[in-house]
Amino acid sequence: MNTGTRLLILIAALVITLGCSSRVPIEEMYGTYVASYPFGTDTITLNRDGTFVQRVAISQEQPVIVRGTWDFDAKVHRISLYGVLLVTDGLGNLRKDWRTVTKGIVSPDVDKRWFKVVMTLDQEYLYVKQ
């Protein structure tokens, strides 16, 4: 293998490694995240004071806004949301009870993918930081 080919492979590996998932420091977690579905959008804003605001807009429905709290566990690198609406059923479909605040804790992953900070509540749709 010539030097040019080796260099190209090294650069490609570096780009793939940097673009894949990586941990996000708490300072980068604050802000607004949007998930876009075929049936609407879900916007979650994580505030520095440990509160969040969620706005869910489903086609042909009145938007729903809820407020809750969140915290960060540095050991497992996850946030916990308290009082959030779960919009999808985990398979990408709209839940029948999407207007109901979830009791307990919802702990999405927060990662950096291809230089964007994302939250994962549903494997089908990502919440992308704006």
N, C-alpha and C positions, 0 to 999 in steps of 0.2 A: 504494500500500500504506500503510495507516495505521500509526501508531506502535506500537499494541498488537500488530499482526501482526508487525512487524519485531522487536519485543522477544521475542515468542514464538519466532520463527525463530532469533534469536541465542541464546536460552537452550537450545533444542533442539540447536543446533550445538555449544554448549559441553558439554552433557551427553554427547553422542556422542563428542566429542573426548576428554573425560576418561575415559569408559568404555572406550575402545578401548585397544589395547596401548600400554604405555609401559615404559621401562627401569626396572630394579629395582636399587637400590644393594646391594652385597654384604651390608651389615648386615641387610637385609630377607630375604636368601636363607636364612639359617640357620633350621632348624625342620623340621617334619614335613609331607610332601606325600602325598596319597592319590589314587590313580586307582581308580575303581570300574568294573568290567567286568560284563557279564551273567554271566560265569563265575567271578568272584572279585574280590579287591582286591590292590593293590600299594601298599605304604607305604614311602617312602624318607625317612629322617631325615638331614639335612645338619648335621653337627656343626661347631662353630667351629674345631676342631683339624685340619680338612681330611679327616676320615673321614666315612663314612656307614654306616648300617645299613639294609638292605632286607629287608622281610618280604612274601613273596608267599603269599597264601592263595587257592587255587583250590578250587572246590566239589568235594567228595568226594575231596580229596587232602590229604596232610599238608602244613602250611605249610613253606616253605623260607625260611631266614634266611641272608643273606650280608653280609659286611662288605667295604668297599673304601675308596678315597680319592677325593677330588674337589678341583678347583681352579677358579679363576675367571680368565677372560681379559677384562680391562676393555676392550680394543680392539674386540673383536667382541661383547662383552657376552653371553658364553656360559659355562656351566660345563662341565667335562669330568669324566665319571665313569669310574673305573677299577675294573673288577671287578664290574660290575652285571649283573643278570639282565634280559634283554629278554623281556618277557612276550608281547607281541603281534607280529604279522608286519608291522606298518606299515599294514595294512588293517583293523585291528580284530579280527582272529582270534587265538586262542591259538596260540602257536608250539608245535610238537611237542617242541622241545628247550628249553622255557622254564626248566627246572631247571639249564641249563648257563650258567656264568658267561661273559660275553662277553669275548673277548680284545681288547685294545686299548682305544680310547677311544670313549665314547659322549658326544656333545655336544648336550644338549637346550637349546632356547631357554628362558629364564626371563623372563617378562613380567608386567606388572600388567594385568589385564583386569577391567573393572568392579570396581575397587578390591580385587581378590583377586590374590595372587601365584600364578602357575601355571608349571609346567614342561611342555614339549611334547616327548614322545618318540614319540608316535603321533598323527597328525592327528585320529583318531577320538575319543581319550580324553585328557583333561588330568589332570595331577597338580595338585591344588589344595592350597595351603598351608592347614593347619589352624590 
